């Protein structure tokens, strides 16, 4: 196999950058493992939300309670418009 040319690499990089920008604008939620071993969730706000395995499992165990709490307190919560 031959090595890709500079122009081919440049075109590929431009395509990857365009895909990344489209993903950012779409508001897609993305998961990554942090340097310290936590799970980071990107796409919820300006900064990622990072918790460790045990914290995520505890939170996921109470999801029904969290949903109920949010619904019960919806009138007190600030809702983002648009």
Biopython code that builds the backbone (N, CA, C, O; Angstrom):
import numpy as np
from Bio.PDB.StructureBuilder import StructureBuilder

atoms = [
    (1, "UNK", "N", (0.830, -1.189, 0.000)),
    (1, "UNK", "CA", (0.000, 0.000, 0.000)),
    (1, "UNK", "C", (0.868, 1.243, 0.000)),
    (1, "UNK", "O", (1.909, 1.299, 0.654)),
    (2, "UNK", "N", (0.420, 2.225, -0.739)),
    (2, "UNK", "CA", (1.184, 3.472, -0.803)),
    (2, "UNK", "C", (0.728, 4.427, 0.289)),
    (2, "UNK", "O", (-0.408, 4.375, 0.760)),
    (3, "UNK", "N", (1.631, 5.281, 0.667)),
    (3, "UNK", "CA", (1.327, 6.299, 1.673)),
    (3, "UNK", "C", (0.401, 7.347, 1.059)),
    (3, "UNK", "O", (0.548, 7.680, -0.117)),
    (4, "UNK", "N", (-0.555, 7.876, 1.838)),
    (4, "UNK", "CA", (-1.419, 8.926, 1.295)),
    (4, "UNK", "C", (-0.619, 10.204, 1.048)),
    (4, "UNK", "O", (0.355, 10.493, 1.744)),
    (5, "UNK", "N", (-1.047, 10.947, 0.057)),
    (5, "UNK", "CA", (-0.355, 12.196, -0.260)),
    (5, "UNK", "C", (-0.737, 13.256, 0.769)),
    (5, "UNK", "O", (-1.672, 13.087, 1.552)),
    (6, "UNK", "N", (0.010, 14.344, 0.742)),
    (6, "UNK", "CA", (-0.260, 15.467, 1.629)),
    (6, "UNK", "C", (-1.673, 15.996, 1.390)),
    (6, "UNK", "O", (-2.397, 16.294, 2.340)),
    (7, "UNK", "N", (-2.059, 16.112, 0.132)),
    (7, "UNK", "CA", (-3.383, 16.630, -0.213)),
    (7, "UNK", "C", (-4.487, 15.691, 0.285)),
    (7, "UNK", "O", (-5.525, 16.157, 0.755)),
    (8, "UNK", "N", (-4.274, 14.383, 0.186)),
    (8, "UNK", "CA", (-5.261, 13.416, 0.677)),
    (8, "UNK", "C", (-5.399, 13.515, 2.193)),
    (8, "UNK", "O", (-6.510, 13.479, 2.721)),
    (9, "UNK", "N", (-4.277, 13.640, 2.889)),
    (9, "UNK", "CA", (-4.311, 13.787, 4.342)),
    (9, "UNK", "C", (-5.002, 15.085, 4.744)),
    (9, "UNK", "O", (-5.779, 15.116, 5.698)),
    (10, "UNK", "N", (-4.716, 16.141, 4.016)),
    (10, "UNK", "CA", (-5.328, 17.431, 4.297)),
    (10, "UNK", "C", (-6.853, 17.359, 4.099)),
    (10, "UNK", "O", (-7.608, 17.897, 4.908)),
    (11, "UNK", "N", (-7.296, 16.701, 3.035)),
    (11, "UNK", "CA", (-8.724, 16.550, 2.769)),
    (11, "UNK", "C", (-9.387, 15.699, 3.855)),
    (11, "UNK", "O", (-10.496, 16.000, 4.296)),
    (12, "UNK", "N", (-8.711, 14.650, 4.275)),
    (12, "UNK", "CA", (-9.247, 13.775, 5.328)),
    (12, "UNK", "C", (-9.375, 14.531, 6.649)),
    (12, "UNK", "O", (-10.373, 14.385, 7.354)),
    (13, "UNK", "N", (-8.379, 15.330, 6.980)),
    (13, "UNK", "CA", (-8.412, 16.129, 8.202)),
    (13, "UNK", "C", (-9.566, 17.122, 8.162)),
    (13, "UNK", "O", (-10.277, 17.292, 9.152)),
    (14, "UNK", "N", (-9.753, 17.781, 7.016)),
    (14, "UNK", "CA", (-10.854, 18.732, 6.874)),
    (14, "UNK", "C", (-12.198, 18.024, 7.059)),
    (14, "UNK", "O", (-13.109, 18.576, 7.677)),
    (15, "UNK", "N", (-12.325, 16.810, 6.530)),
    (15, "UNK", "CA", (-13.562, 16.034, 6.671)),
    (15, "UNK", "C", (-13.810, 15.663, 8.133)),
    (15, "UNK", "O", (-14.939, 15.759, 8.614)),
    (16, "UNK", "N", (-12.772, 15.246, 8.835)),
    (16, "UNK", "CA", (-12.911, 14.882, 10.251)),
    (16, "UNK", "C", (-13.266, 16.099, 11.098)),
    (16, "UNK", "O", (-14.076, 15.997, 12.019)),
    (17, "UNK", "N", (-12.667, 17.245, 10.795)),
    (17, "UNK", "CA", (-12.984, 18.472, 11.532)),
    (17, "UNK", "C", (-14.430, 18.876, 11.303)),
    (17, "UNK", "O", (-15.104, 19.329, 12.229)),
    (18, "UNK", "N", (-14.915, 18.716, 10.072)),
    (18, "UNK", "CA", (-16.300, 19.054, 9.755)),
    (18, "UNK", "C", (-17.256, 18.128, 10.523)),
    (18, "UNK", "O", (-18.273, 18.582, 11.049)),
    (19, "UNK", "N", (-16.927, 16.837, 10.585)),
    (19, "UNK", "CA", (-17.750, 15.878, 11.336)),
    (19, "UNK", "C", (-17.779, 16.242, 12.819)),
    (19, "UNK", "O", (-18.834, 16.189, 13.450)),
    (20, "UNK", "N", (-16.633, 16.610, 13.371)),
    (20, "UNK", "CA", (-16.557, 16.969, 14.790)),
    (20, "UNK", "C", (-17.378, 18.217, 15.067)),
    (20, "UNK", "O", (-18.073, 18.283, 16.080)),
    (21, "UNK", "N", (-17.311, 19.195, 14.195)),
    (21, "UNK", "CA", (-18.063, 20.440, 14.379)),
    (21, "UNK", "C", (-19.559, 20.171, 14.289)),
    (21, "UNK", "O", (-20.335, 20.731, 15.064)),
    (22, "UNK", "N", (-19.972, 19.325, 13.357)),
    (22, "UNK", "CA", (-21.384, 18.975, 13.222)),
    (22, "UNK", "C", (-21.876, 18.271, 14.477)),
    (22, "UNK", "O", (-22.992, 18.517, 14.935)),
    (23, "UNK", "N", (-21.053, 17.405, 15.029)),
    (23, "UNK", "CA", (-21.415, 16.672, 16.247)),
    (23, "UNK", "C", (-21.584, 17.637, 17.417)),
    (23, "UNK", "O", (-22.516, 17.489, 18.208)),
    (24, "UNK", "N", (-20.689, 18.627, 17.536)),
    (24, "UNK", "CA", (-20.770, 19.616, 18.612)),
    (24, "UNK", "C", (-22.062, 20.408, 18.516)),
    (24, "UNK", "O", (-22.746, 20.611, 19.519)),
    (25, "UNK", "N", (-22.399, 20.859, 17.310)),
    (25, "UNK", "CA", (-23.581, 21.687, 17.124)),
    (25, "UNK", "C", (-24.873, 20.902, 17.288)),
    (25, "UNK", "O", (-25.912, 21.481, 17.604)),
    (26, "UNK", "N", (-24.821, 19.601, 17.079)),
    (26, "UNK", "CA", (-26.040, 18.799, 17.174)),
    (26, "UNK", "C", (-26.474, 18.603, 18.626)),
    (26, "UNK", "O", (-27.583, 18.135, 18.883)),
    (27, "UNK", "N", (-25.608, 18.956, 19.572)),
    (27, "UNK", "CA", (-25.941, 18.770, 20.975)),
    (27, "UNK", "C", (-25.873, 17.314, 21.403)),
    (27, "UNK", "O", (-26.467, 16.926, 22.409)),
    (28, "UNK", "N", (-25.153, 16.518, 20.643)),
    (28, "UNK", "CA", (-25.033, 15.098, 20.953)),
    (28, "UNK", "C", (-24.343, 14.905, 22.302)),
    (28, "UNK", "O", (-23.409, 15.630, 22.646)),
    (29, "UNK", "N", (-24.807, 13.939, 23.041)),
    (29, "UNK", "CA", (-24.188, 13.599, 24.318)),
    (29, "UNK", "C", (-23.120, 12.551, 24.046)),
    (29, "UNK", "O", (-23.343, 11.581, 23.323)),
    (30, "UNK", "N", (-21.962, 12.771, 24.643)),
    (30, "UNK", "CA", (-20.809, 11.913, 24.402)),
    (30, "UNK", "C", (-20.219, 11.464, 25.732)),
    (30, "UNK", "O", (-20.212, 12.229, 26.696)),
    (31, "UNK", "N", (-19.725, 10.236, 25.794)),
    (31, "UNK", "CA", (-19.119, 9.682, 27.004)),
    (31, "UNK", "C", (-17.639, 9.433, 26.763)),
    (31, "UNK", "O", (-17.234, 8.977, 25.694)),
    (32, "UNK", "N", (-16.837, 9.742, 27.781)),
    (32, "UNK", "CA", (-15.397, 9.464, 27.717)),
    (32, "UNK", "C", (-14.921, 9.021, 29.097)),
    (32, "UNK", "O", (-15.529, 9.345, 30.116)),
    (33, "UNK", "N", (-13.839, 8.285, 29.103)),
    (33, "UNK", "CA", (-13.193, 7.932, 30.369)),
    (33, "UNK", "C", (-12.148, 9.002, 30.635)),
    (33, "UNK", "O", (-11.288, 9.265, 29.795)),
    (34, "UNK", "N", (-12.228, 9.620, 31.816)),
    (34, "UNK", "CA", (-11.292, 10.690, 32.154)),
    (34, "UNK", "C", (-9.917, 10.122, 32.484)),
    (34, "UNK", "O", (-9.754, 8.913, 32.645)),
    (35, "UNK", "N", (-8.932, 11.012, 32.583)),
    (35, "UNK", "CA", (-7.571, 10.593, 32.928)),
    (35, "UNK", "C", (-7.517, 9.896, 34.280)),
    (35, "UNK", "O", (-6.689, 9.011, 34.498)),
    (36, "UNK", "N", (-8.410, 10.301, 35.194)),
    (36, "UNK", "CA", (-8.413, 9.727, 36.539)),
    (36, "UNK", "C", (-9.333, 8.521, 36.660)),
    (36, "UNK", "O", (-9.506, 7.986, 37.755)),
    (37, "UNK", "N", (-9.927, 8.083, 35.548)),
    (37, "UNK", "CA", (-10.736, 6.872, 35.571)),
    (37, "UNK", "C", (-12.215, 7.091, 35.821)),
    (37, "UNK", "O", (-12.937, 6.131, 36.089)),
    (38, "UNK", "N", (-12.681, 8.307, 35.742)),
    (38, "UNK", "CA", (-14.104, 8.572, 35.880)),
    (38, "UNK", "C", (-14.783, 8.541, 34.528)),
    (38, "UNK", "O", (-14.112, 8.516, 33.496)),
    (39, "UNK", "N", (-16.103, 8.542, 34.520)),
    (39, "UNK", "CA", (-16.868, 8.626, 33.279)),
    (39, "UNK", "C", (-17.348, 10.065, 33.143)),
    (39, "UNK", "O", (-18.066, 10.578, 34.002)),
    (40, "UNK", "N", (-16.943, 10.704, 32.058)),
    (40, "UNK", "CA", (-17.328, 12.089, 31.798)),
    (40, "UNK", "C", (-18.407, 12.122, 30.734)),
    (40, "UNK", "O", (-18.312, 11.442, 29.712)),
    (41, "UNK", "N", (-19.442, 12.925, 30.987)),
    (41, "UNK", "CA", (-20.528, 13.104, 30.029)),
    (41, "UNK", "C", (-20.403, 14.513, 29.465)),
    (41, "UNK", "O", (-20.451, 15.498, 30.203)),
    (42, "UNK", "N", (-20.244, 14.593, 28.158)),
    (42, "UNK", "CA", (-20.129, 15.861, 27.454)),
    (42, "UNK", "C", (-21.443, 16.132, 26.718)),
    (42, "UNK", "O", (-22.128, 15.204, 26.289)),
    (43, "UNK", "N", (-21.781, 17.411, 26.580)),
    (43, "UNK", "CA", (-22.946, 17.785, 25.800)),
    (43, "UNK", "C", (-24.135, 18.227, 26.621)),
    (43, "UNK", "O", (-25.170, 18.587, 26.060)),
    (44, "UNK", "N", (-24.014, 18.208, 27.936)),
    (44, "UNK", "CA", (-25.111, 18.665, 28.792)),
    (44, "UNK", "C", (-25.020, 20.162, 29.061)),
    (44, "UNK", "O", (-26.039, 20.831, 29.234)),
    (45, "UNK", "N", (-23.832, 20.669, 29.096)),
    (45, "UNK", "CA", (-23.600, 22.079, 29.393)),
    (45, "UNK", "C", (-22.208, 22.469, 28.950)),
    (45, "UNK", "O", (-21.578, 21.792, 28.138)),
    (46, "UNK", "N", (-21.746, 23.567, 29.498)),
    (46, "UNK", "CA", (-20.428, 24.075, 29.100)),
    (46, "UNK", "C", (-19.296, 23.143, 29.523)),
    (46, "UNK", "O", (-18.308, 22.986, 28.805)),
    (47, "UNK", "N", (-19.449, 22.529, 30.693)),
    (47, "UNK", "CA", (-18.410, 21.647, 31.211)),
    (47, "UNK", "C", (-18.940, 20.219, 31.304)),
    (47, "UNK", "O", (-20.145, 20.013, 31.444)),
    (48, "UNK", "N", (-18.052, 19.240, 31.227)),
    (48, "UNK", "CA", (-18.510, 17.853, 31.360)),
    (48, "UNK", "C", (-18.912, 17.530, 32.799)),
    (48, "UNK", "O", (-18.461, 18.172, 33.747)),
    (49, "UNK", "N", (-19.761, 16.532, 32.937)),
    (49, "UNK", "CA", (-20.126, 15.999, 34.247)),
    (49, "UNK", "C", (-19.334, 14.708, 34.407)),
    (49, "UNK", "O", (-19.456, 13.793, 33.592)),
    (50, "UNK", "N", (-18.517, 14.636, 35.466)),
    (50, "UNK", "CA", (-17.663, 13.467, 35.666)),
    (50, "UNK", "C", (-17.941, 12.848, 37.021)),
    (50, "UNK", "O", (-17.878, 13.517, 38.052)),
    (51, "UNK", "N", (-18.249, 11.561, 37.005)),
    (51, "UNK", "CA", (-18.435, 10.780, 38.225)),
    (51, "UNK", "C", (-17.664, 9.470, 38.074)),
    (51, "UNK", "O", (-17.364, 9.039, 36.961)),
    (52, "UNK", "N", (-17.354, 8.853, 39.194)),
    (52, "UNK", "CA", (-16.693, 7.556, 39.163)),
    (52, "UNK", "C", (-17.725, 6.441, 39.095)),
    (52, "UNK", "O", (-18.912, 6.660, 39.337)),
    (53, "UNK", "N", (-17.259, 5.248, 38.762)),
    (53, "UNK", "CA", (-18.130, 4.093, 38.549)),
    (53, "UNK", "C", (-19.167, 3.928, 39.653)),
    (53, "UNK", "O", (-20.359, 3.806, 39.372)),
    (54, "UNK", "N", (-18.724, 3.922, 40.903)),
    (54, "UNK", "CA", (-19.645, 3.720, 42.029)),
    (54, "UNK", "C", (-20.698, 4.825, 42.092)),
    (54, "UNK", "O", (-21.858, 4.562, 42.408)),
    (55, "UNK", "N", (-20.293, 6.063, 41.790)),
    (55, "UNK", "CA", (-21.237, 7.176, 41.809)),
    (55, "UNK", "C", (-22.284, 7.028, 40.709)),
    (55, "UNK", "O", (-23.470, 7.264, 40.939)),
    (56, "UNK", "N", (-21.843, 6.637, 39.514)),
    (56, "UNK", "CA", (-22.799, 6.445, 38.417)),
    (56, "UNK", "C", (-23.775, 5.322, 38.744)),
    (56, "UNK", "O", (-24.972, 5.461, 38.494)),
    (57, "UNK", "N", (-23.292, 4.215, 39.297)),
    (57, "UNK", "CA", (-24.206, 3.107, 39.589)),
    (57, "UNK", "C", (-25.207, 3.502, 40.674)),
    (57, "UNK", "O", (-26.375, 3.122, 40.597)),
    (58, "UNK", "N", (-24.769, 4.258, 41.684)),
    (58, "UNK", "CA", (-25.706, 4.739, 42.719)),
    (58, "UNK", "C", (-26.763, 5.650, 42.110)),
    (58, "UNK", "O", (-27.949, 5.531, 42.415)),
    (59, "UNK", "N", (-26.321, 6.566, 41.242)),
    (59, "UNK", "CA", (-27.252, 7.487, 40.602)),
    (59, "UNK", "C", (-28.234, 6.736, 39.702)),
    (59, "UNK", "O", (-29.433, 7.011, 39.728)),
    (60, "UNK", "N", (-27.739, 5.804, 38.920)),
    (60, "UNK", "CA", (-28.613, 5.046, 38.022)),
    (60, "UNK", "C", (-29.621, 4.190, 38.786)),
    (60, "UNK", "O", (-30.725, 3.945, 38.299)),
    (61, "UNK", "N", (-29.249, 3.740, 39.967)),
    (61, "UNK", "CA", (-30.180, 2.947, 40.792)),
    (61, "UNK", "C", (-31.386, 3.761, 41.252)),
    (61, "UNK", "O", (-32.449, 3.196, 41.508)),
    (62, "UNK", "N", (-31.236, 5.079, 41.359)),
    (62, "UNK", "CA", (-32.331, 5.917, 41.850)),
    (62, "UNK", "C", (-32.966, 6.770, 40.754)),
    (62, "UNK", "O", (-33.650, 7.748, 41.055)),
    (63, "UNK", "N", (-32.752, 6.417, 39.501)),
    (63, "UNK", "CA", (-33.325, 7.182, 38.387)),
    (63, "UNK", "C", (-34.840, 7.343, 38.510)),
    (63, "UNK", "O", (-35.337, 8.445, 38.279)),
    (64, "UNK", "N", (-35.599, 6.303, 38.859)),
    (64, "UNK", "CA", (-37.045, 6.518, 39.003)),
    (64, "UNK", "C", (-37.386, 7.574, 40.059)),
    (64, "UNK", "O", (-38.296, 8.379, 39.863)),
    (65, "UNK", "N", (-36.657, 7.569, 41.176)),
    (65, "UNK", "CA", (-36.870, 8.569, 42.225)),
    (65, "UNK", "C", (-36.507, 9.966, 41.722)),
    (65, "UNK", "O", (-37.206, 10.936, 42.018)),
    (66, "UNK", "N", (-35.425, 10.068, 40.970)),
    (66, "UNK", "CA", (-35.003, 11.356, 40.420)),
    (66, "UNK", "C", (-36.052, 11.894, 39.446)),
    (66, "UNK", "O", (-36.391, 13.077, 39.491)),
    (67, "UNK", "N", (-36.563, 11.035, 38.571)),
    (67, "UNK", "CA", (-37.596, 11.466, 37.625)),
    (67, "UNK", "C", (-38.841, 11.948, 38.368)),
    (67, "UNK", "O", (-39.421, 12.972, 38.007)),
    (68, "UNK", "N", (-39.248, 11.224, 39.388)),
    (68, "UNK", "CA", (-40.424, 11.615, 40.168)),
    (68, "UNK", "C", (-40.181, 12.957, 40.868)),
    (68, "UNK", "O", (-41.057, 13.821, 40.878)),
    (69, "UNK", "N", (-39.006, 13.127, 41.443)),
    (69, "UNK", "CA", (-38.659, 14.369, 42.123)),
    (69, "UNK", "C", (-38.719, 15.552, 41.158)),
    (69, "UNK", "O", (-39.257, 16.607, 41.493)),
    (70, "UNK", "N", (-38.162, 15.371, 39.957)),
    (70, "UNK", "CA", (-38.161, 16.437, 38.959)),
    (70, "UNK", "C", (-39.589, 16.805, 38.576)),
    (70, "UNK", "O", (-39.919, 17.987, 38.474)),
    (71, "UNK", "N", (-40.427, 15.816, 38.366)),
    (71, "UNK", "CA", (-41.821, 16.090, 37.998)),
    (71, "UNK", "C", (-42.571, 16.800, 39.124)),
    (71, "UNK", "O", (-43.343, 17.727, 38.877)),
    (72, "UNK", "N", (-42.339, 16.360, 40.354)),
    (72, "UNK", "CA", (-43.009, 16.973, 41.503)),
    (72, "UNK", "C", (-42.585, 18.432, 41.698)),
    (72, "UNK", "O", (-43.363, 19.246, 42.195)),
    (73, "UNK", "N", (-41.381, 18.751, 41.314)),
    (73, "UNK", "CA", (-40.840, 20.094, 41.536)),
    (73, "UNK", "C", (-40.696, 20.911, 40.260)),
    (73, "UNK", "O", (-39.992, 21.920, 40.243)),
    (74, "UNK", "N", (-41.350, 20.484, 39.207)),
    (74, "UNK", "CA", (-41.215, 21.136, 37.903)),
    (74, "UNK", "C", (-41.555, 22.629, 37.975)),
    (74, "UNK", "O", (-40.915, 23.446, 37.313)),
    (75, "UNK", "N", (-42.541, 22.974, 38.762)),
    (75, "UNK", "CA", (-42.943, 24.375, 38.890)),
    (75, "UNK", "C", (-41.873, 25.260, 39.510)),
    (75, "UNK", "O", (-41.854, 26.466, 39.267)),
    (76, "UNK", "N", (-40.992, 24.684, 40.300)),
    (76, "UNK", "CA", (-39.926, 25.443, 40.950)),
    (76, "UNK", "C", (-38.635, 25.490, 40.108)),
    (76, "UNK", "O", (-37.729, 26.277, 40.380)),
    (77, "UNK", "N", (-38.581, 24.645, 39.103)),
    (77, "UNK", "CA", (-37.351, 24.524, 38.330)),
    (77, "UNK", "C", (-37.317, 25.521, 37.186)),
    (77, "UNK", "O", (-38.343, 25.845, 36.588)),
    (78, "UNK", "N", (-36.126, 25.996, 36.898)),
    (78, "UNK", "CA", (-35.930, 26.887, 35.763)),
    (78, "UNK", "C", (-35.846, 26.030, 34.518)),
    (78, "UNK", "O", (-35.049, 25.094, 34.454)),
    (79, "UNK", "N", (-36.671, 26.350, 33.524)),
    (79, "UNK", "CA", (-36.675, 25.598, 32.280)),
    (79, "UNK", "C", (-36.002, 26.424, 31.189)),
    (79, "UNK", "O", (-36.293, 27.610, 31.030)),
    (80, "UNK", "N", (-35.117, 25.804, 30.453)),
    (80, "UNK", "CA", (-34.404, 26.505, 29.390)),
    (80, "UNK", "C", (-35.365, 26.682, 28.207)),
    (80, "UNK", "O", (-35.982, 25.719, 27.750)),
    (81, "UNK", "N", (-35.479, 27.892, 27.730)),
    (81, "UNK", "CA", (-36.371, 28.198, 26.607)),
    (81, "UNK", "C", (-35.598, 28.045, 25.285)),
    (81, "UNK", "O", (-34.452, 28.482, 25.174)),
    (82, "UNK", "N", (-36.239, 27.422, 24.293)),
    (82, "UNK", "CA", (-35.643, 27.324, 22.961)),
    (82, "UNK", "C", (-34.872, 26.104, 22.823)),
    (82, "UNK", "O", (-34.296, 25.854, 21.764)),
]
sb = StructureBuilder()
sb.init_structure("model")
sb.init_model(0)
sb.init_chain("A")
sb.init_seg("    ")
for serial, (resi, resn, name, xyz) in enumerate(atoms, 1):
    if name == "N":
        sb.init_residue(resn, " ", resi, " ")
    sb.init_atom(name, np.array(xyz, "f"), 0.0, 1.0, " ", f" {name:<3s}", serial, name[0])
structure = sb.get_structure()
